[in-house]
Amino acid sequence: MFARLLLPESVRFVDTPEETTPGAQALILLTEWHEIVRADRAAIADSMRCPKLVFDGRNALDAALMAHLGFEYAAVGGNSPGKGDNAASLERADPTIPLTLDREKLSRE
C-alpha cells in the first residue's frame, strides 16, 4: 500500500472500519465509500465511549438510526438522496443532555 510508505510509522492501518473505533468518543465521516457507509454501526456504537459524537460531512448516514444507536449526530454536505436536505442537522439520542453546535464557528474554521 502506497500510503504506508508516505505516512509515519505511528499511523495504524486496519482492515475494517469497526477496528478504528474502540475507545473513541468521536467520528468524522468524510467519504461515502460503500465499506464505510455500510459498516456495522451497532458494533461501532458498542465500542465507543460516551459521548458518542458523529460529524457526517457527506450527509450519508441515517440520522434516526444513528440517534437510536446512541450517537449525537451532526450532518452537513453530501448529496445522498433520502438522508436530508444537506442543511446542517442534529439528531440527539438524549435531548436532555446539552450540546452546542456553533455553525458560525464551524463555517470559519
C-alpha positions as CSV (number, residue, x, y, z in Angstrom):
1,M,0.0,0.0,0.0
2,F,1.5,3.3,-1.1
3,A,0.2,5.2,1.9
4,R,2.3,3.1,4.2
5,L,5.4,4.5,2.5
6,L,4.3,8.1,2.9
7,L,2.9,8.2,6.4
8,P,4.8,7.9,9.6
9,E,5.0,4.6,11.4
10,S,2.8,5.9,14.2
11,V,-0.2,5.7,11.7
12,R,-2.1,2.5,12.4
13,F,-3.7,0.7,9.4
14,V,-6.7,-1.5,9.9
15,D,-8.8,-3.8,7.7
16,T,-12.3,-2.8,8.7
17,P,-14.0,0.5,9.8
18,E,-15.1,-1.2,13.1
19,E,-11.4,-1.6,14.1
20,T,-11.0,2.2,14.2
21,T,-13.5,3.0,17.0
22,P,-12.7,1.1,20.2
23,G,-12.5,3.7,23.0
24,A,-13.2,6.7,20.7
25,Q,-15.6,9.4,21.5
26,A,-16.0,11.0,18.1
27,L,-16.1,10.0,14.4
28,I,-15.7,12.3,11.4
29,L,-17.2,10.8,8.2
30,L,-15.7,12.4,5.1
31,T,-16.5,9.8,2.4
32,E,-19.4,7.9,1.0
33,W,-17.3,4.8,0.3
34,H,-19.5,1.7,0.5
35,E,-17.3,-0.1,3.1
36,I,-17.5,2.9,5.4
37,V,-21.2,3.8,5.0
38,R,-22.3,0.2,5.3
39,A,-20.1,-0.5,8.4
40,D,-21.7,-2.2,11.4
41,R,-22.9,0.9,13.2
42,A,-24.2,-1.1,16.2
43,A,-20.7,-2.7,16.8
44,I,-19.2,0.8,16.4
45,A,-21.6,2.3,18.9
46,D,-20.8,-0.6,21.4
47,S,-17.1,0.0,21.1
48,M,-17.2,3.8,21.7
49,R,-17.1,5.8,24.9
50,C,-19.7,8.4,25.7
51,P,-20.5,10.9,24.4
52,K,-20.6,9.2,21.0
53,L,-20.2,12.1,18.6
54,V,-20.5,11.7,14.8
55,F,-19.9,14.5,12.4
56,D,-21.2,13.3,9.0
57,G,-19.5,15.6,6.4
58,R,-21.3,13.8,3.5
59,N,-24.8,13.5,5.0
60,A,-24.5,9.8,4.1
61,L,-25.9,8.2,7.3
62,D,-29.5,7.8,8.6
63,A,-29.9,10.3,11.3
64,A,-32.8,8.5,13.1
65,L,-30.8,5.2,13.2
66,M,-27.7,7.0,14.5
67,A,-29.8,8.6,17.3
68,H,-31.4,5.2,18.1
69,L,-27.9,3.7,18.5
70,G,-26.9,6.4,21.0
71,F,-24.9,8.7,18.8
72,E,-25.0,12.5,19.0
73,Y,-25.2,13.1,15.2
74,A,-24.5,16.2,13.2
75,A,-24.7,16.1,9.4
76,V,-23.8,18.6,6.6
77,G,-22.9,18.4,2.9
78,G,-23.0,15.4,0.6
79,N,-25.7,14.5,-1.8
80,S,-27.2,11.3,-0.6
81,P,-30.9,11.0,-1.6
82,G,-33.3,10.4,1.3
83,K,-30.9,11.4,4.0
84,G,-31.8,15.0,4.4
85,D,-31.7,18.3,2.5
86,N,-28.0,18.8,3.1
87,A,-28.6,21.5,5.7
88,A,-26.9,21.2,9.0
89,S,-28.9,18.9,11.3
90,L,-28.6,17.5,14.7
91,E,-30.2,14.3,16.0
92,R,-29.8,13.6,19.7
93,A,-30.1,10.3,21.5
94,D,-30.9,12.1,24.8
95,P,-32.2,15.6,24.3
96,T,-31.8,16.4,28.0
97,I,-28.0,16.5,27.6
98,P,-26.9,19.9,26.4
99,L,-24.8,20.0,23.2
100,T,-23.9,23.1,21.3
101,L,-23.2,23.1,17.6
102,D,-21.9,26.6,16.7
103,R,-22.5,26.7,13.0
104,E,-20.9,30.2,12.7
105,K,-17.7,29.0,14.3
106,L,-17.6,25.8,12.1
107,S,-18.0,27.9,9.0
108,R,-15.0,30.0,9.9
109,E,-12.7,27.0,10.6
